[in-house]
């Protein structure tokens, strides 16, 4: 199941594990990404908490957790090479994985069609 937030994160769910990344629209808006700060594995986050930060030539942007849970994995490859975070590659580049503690609290997320209508 793939969902999107109003803050332009995507969340792909496989049971209680959620992979989180940023949408192609977000990558386009950020432009040239220069640095990424990912959360620590084991960190507990609440829905809406800033879990990661992406710095670009335009701005620093918080990446918010779409759900409450515990960080189980980060995409270490992105720490060494940010070139794969492009509008074309955004959906294939998760930033972190989260073990969700309340799978029922995801009503605030949108399906892909609703998100595409939001961003035009």
C-alpha positions as a printed NumPy array, in Angstrom:
array([[  0.   ,   0.   ,   0.   ],
       [  1.393,   3.395,  -1.039],
       [  0.233,   6.635,   0.605],
       [  1.322,  10.282,   0.576],
       [  1.341,  13.079,   3.141],
       [  0.521,  16.751,   2.631],
       [  4.208,  17.394,   3.409],
       [  5.199,  15.423,   0.274],
       [  6.517,  12.276,   1.943],
       [  5.526,   8.903,   0.561],
       [  4.934,   5.883,   2.742],
       [  4.902,   2.309,   1.491],
       [  3.431,  -0.201,   3.915],
       [  4.307,  -3.871,   4.216],
       [  2.444,  -5.037,   7.296],
       [  3.747,  -3.062,  10.252],
       [  6.876,  -1.883,   8.393],
       [  6.665,   1.446,   6.61 ],
       [  9.299,   2.692,   4.143],
       [  9.392,   6.506,   3.958],
       [ 10.739,   8.72 ,   1.181],
       [ 10.045,  12.039,  -0.507],
       [  7.868,  12.468,  -3.554],
       [  9.108,  13.45 ,  -7.021],
       [  7.306,  16.775,  -6.513],
       [  9.32 ,  17.422,  -3.33 ],
       [ 12.591,  16.614,  -5.092],
       [ 11.717,  19.043,  -7.9  ],
       [ 10.911,  21.778,  -5.382],
       [ 14.125,  21.214,  -3.423],
       [ 16.292,  21.164,  -6.544],
       [ 19.964,  20.316,  -5.892],
       [ 20.155,  18.244,  -2.703],
       [ 23.463,  18.781,  -0.91 ],
       [ 23.115,  16.939,   2.412],
       [ 20.825,  14.503,   4.194],
       [ 20.535,  13.757,   7.894],
       [ 18.801,  10.472,   8.648],
       [ 17.415,   9.346,  12.017],
       [ 19.161,   6.917,  14.341],
       [ 18.075,   3.287,  14.159],
       [ 16.067,   2.511,  17.286],
       [ 14.721,   6.046,  17.68 ],
       [ 11.042,   6.286,  18.634],
       [  9.094,   8.883,  16.638],
       [  5.542,  10.11 ,  16.85 ],
       [  3.412,  10.838,  13.822],
       [  4.37 ,  14.291,  12.558],
       [  7.813,  14.354,  14.216],
       [ 10.708,  15.597,  12.113],
       [ 12.607,  12.343,  11.53 ],
       [ 15.144,  13.431,   8.889],
       [ 16.439,  16.618,   7.264],
       [ 17.293,  17.311,   3.639],
       [ 19.413,  20.353,   2.763],
       [ 19.352,  21.731,  -0.747],
       [ 20.596,  24.881,  -2.408],
       [ 17.118,  26.325,  -1.795],
       [ 16.312,  25.31 ,   1.791],
       [ 16.576,  22.819,   4.614],
       [ 13.459,  20.653,   4.81 ],
       [ 12.29 ,  18.405,   7.595],
       [ 11.04 ,  14.952,   6.639],
       [  8.161,  14.037,   8.916],
       [  7.222,  10.612,  10.182],
       [  3.875,   9.518,   8.749],
       [  3.149,   7.335,  11.774],
       [  4.189,   6.584,  15.329],
       [  6.78 ,   3.87 ,  15.684],
       [ 10.443,   2.927,  15.879],
       [ 13.091,   3.495,  13.214],
       [ 14.304,   0.051,  12.14 ],
       [ 16.601,   0.905,   9.227],
       [ 18.081,   3.85 ,   7.345],
       [ 19.215,   4.016,   3.736],
       [ 22.97 ,   4.362,   4.412],
       [ 23.752,   4.51 ,   0.682],
       [ 22.231,   7.989,   0.518],
       [ 24.735,   9.309,   3.054],
       [ 27.54 ,   8.715,   0.541],
       [ 25.76 ,   9.447,  -2.73 ],
       [ 22.814,  11.809,  -3.102],
       [ 22.768,  11.691,  -6.902],
       [ 20.057,   9.015,  -6.922],
       [ 17.56 ,  11.391,  -5.296],
       [ 16.053,  12.776,  -8.475],
       [ 12.426,  13.287,  -9.498],
       [ 12.73 ,  10.108, -11.58 ],
       [ 14.343,   8.104,  -8.769],
       [ 12.443,   9.543,  -5.788],
       [  9.955,   6.699,  -5.49 ],
       [ 12.732,   4.1  ,  -5.434],
       [ 14.802,   5.802,  -2.738],
       [ 13.408,   5.297,   0.74 ],
       [ 15.063,   7.303,   3.519],
       [ 14.146,   5.244,   6.56 ],
       [ 11.979,   2.337,   7.642],
       [  9.669,   2.458,  10.588],
       [  7.935,  -0.279,  12.61 ],
       [  4.475,   1.201,  13.136],
       [  2.955,   0.859,  16.584],
       [ -0.552,   1.993,  15.559],
       [ -1.438,   0.925,  12.02 ],
       [ -4.972,   2.305,  12.435],
       [ -3.776,   5.924,  12.736],
       [ -3.027,   6.452,   9.041],
       [ -6.234,   8.189,   7.936],
       [ -4.391,  11.487,   7.349],
       [ -2.462,   9.987,   4.408],
       [ -3.684,  10.229,   0.807],
       [ -3.749,   7.688,  -1.961],
       [ -1.725,   8.454,  -5.079],
       [ -4.594,   9.896,  -7.148],
       [ -5.58 ,  12.368,  -4.42 ],
       [ -1.937,  13.39 ,  -3.936],
       [ -1.404,  13.921,  -7.684],
       [ -4.495,  16.15 ,  -7.766],
       [ -3.084,  18.139,  -4.827],
       [  0.269,  18.846,  -6.497],
       [ -1.205,  19.262,  -9.97 ]])
